[in-house]
Amino acid sequence: MEPVAVDACDGGLVAGAQGADVLDVQTALAAFGYGIAPTGMLNAETGFVVRAFQLHFRPQRVDGCLDRSTRLTLERVLAALPVI
């Protein structure tokens, strides 16, 4: 599975960001199996888990930020999972 290309101009959401976008990503990461509590805040735990995801699925830039590439790559990974 190819990751979505990184846009050098997209710094993404960084530590301290909060809102629905963060909550959606946390919920998706939890559904994938990462041990993360969906809080809606990009805290240290979320940054750690996002870096782990990026390292495995989108190694072009591993920074723990929720950029478009990370979000869309996560969607692709989840969509590729078999339905049980």
Phi, psi and omega per residue, in radians:
M1 nan 2.189 3.138
E2 -1.441 2.311 3.035
P3 -1.279 2.748 3.036
V4 -1.225 2.374 -3.091
A5 -1.028 2.505 3.099
V6 -1.369 2.356 3.049
D7 -1.752 1.993 -3.087
A8 -1.013 -0.410 -3.125
C9 -1.498 -0.153 -3.095
D10 -1.737 1.725 3.110
G11 -1.368 -0.303 3.101
G12 1.266 -3.039 3.092
L13 -1.434 2.389 -3.068
V14 -1.998 3.054 -3.130
A15 -0.830 2.328 -3.124
G16 1.705 -0.314 3.110
A17 -1.119 2.625 3.103
Q18 -2.574 2.774 3.096
G19 2.403 -2.992 -3.054
A20 -1.114 -0.657 3.132
D21 -1.089 -0.737 3.123
V22 -1.147 -0.797 3.137
L23 -1.042 -0.739 3.132
D24 -1.071 -0.769 -3.138
V25 -1.180 -0.744 3.112
Q26 -1.059 -0.743 3.132
T27 -1.113 -0.730 3.120
A28 -1.154 -0.725 3.113
L29 -1.118 -0.689 3.092
A30 -1.134 -0.711 3.114
A31 -1.109 -0.564 3.125
F32 -1.287 -0.402 3.093
G33 2.153 -0.022 3.062
Y34 -1.264 2.425 3.134
G35 -1.392 1.474 -3.087
I36 -2.392 2.446 3.103
A37 -1.653 2.096 3.087
P38 -1.176 1.954 -3.106
T39 -2.072 -0.315 -3.068
G40 1.489 0.032 3.129
M41 -2.114 2.316 3.105
L42 -1.406 1.491 -3.109
N43 -1.669 -3.054 -3.106
A44 -1.064 -0.713 3.131
E45 -1.063 -0.787 -3.139
T46 -1.123 -0.769 3.101
G47 -1.024 -0.712 3.109
F48 -1.088 -0.807 -3.122
V49 -1.181 -0.719 3.112
V50 -1.089 -0.725 3.089
R51 -1.072 -0.714 3.111
A52 -1.085 -0.771 3.105
F53 -1.074 -0.826 -3.127
Q54 -1.078 -0.740 -3.132
L55 -1.020 -0.702 -3.108
H56 -1.433 -0.779 -2.980
F57 -1.882 -0.312 -3.080
R58 -2.571 1.144 -3.010
P59 -1.286 -0.012 3.140
Q60 -1.052 -0.571 3.097
R61 -2.641 1.946 -3.125
V62 -1.906 1.760 -3.059
D63 -2.413 -0.074 3.132
G64 1.351 0.065 3.114
C65 -1.550 2.537 3.138
L66 -1.588 1.472 3.092
D67 -1.660 3.033 -3.114
R68 -1.025 -0.747 -3.134
S69 -1.036 -0.770 3.140
T70 -1.129 -0.821 -3.121
R71 -1.077 -0.809 -3.100
L72 -1.248 -0.587 3.070
T73 -1.144 -0.710 3.076
L74 -1.061 -0.738 3.088
E75 -1.053 -0.746 3.126
R76 -1.098 -0.751 -3.138
V77 -1.086 -0.812 -3.140
L78 -1.131 -0.687 3.135
A79 -1.149 -0.465 -3.111
A80 -1.451 -0.168 3.141
L81 -1.223 2.511 3.086
P82 -1.184 2.520 3.102
V83 -1.482 2.226 -3.123
I84 -1.931 nan nan
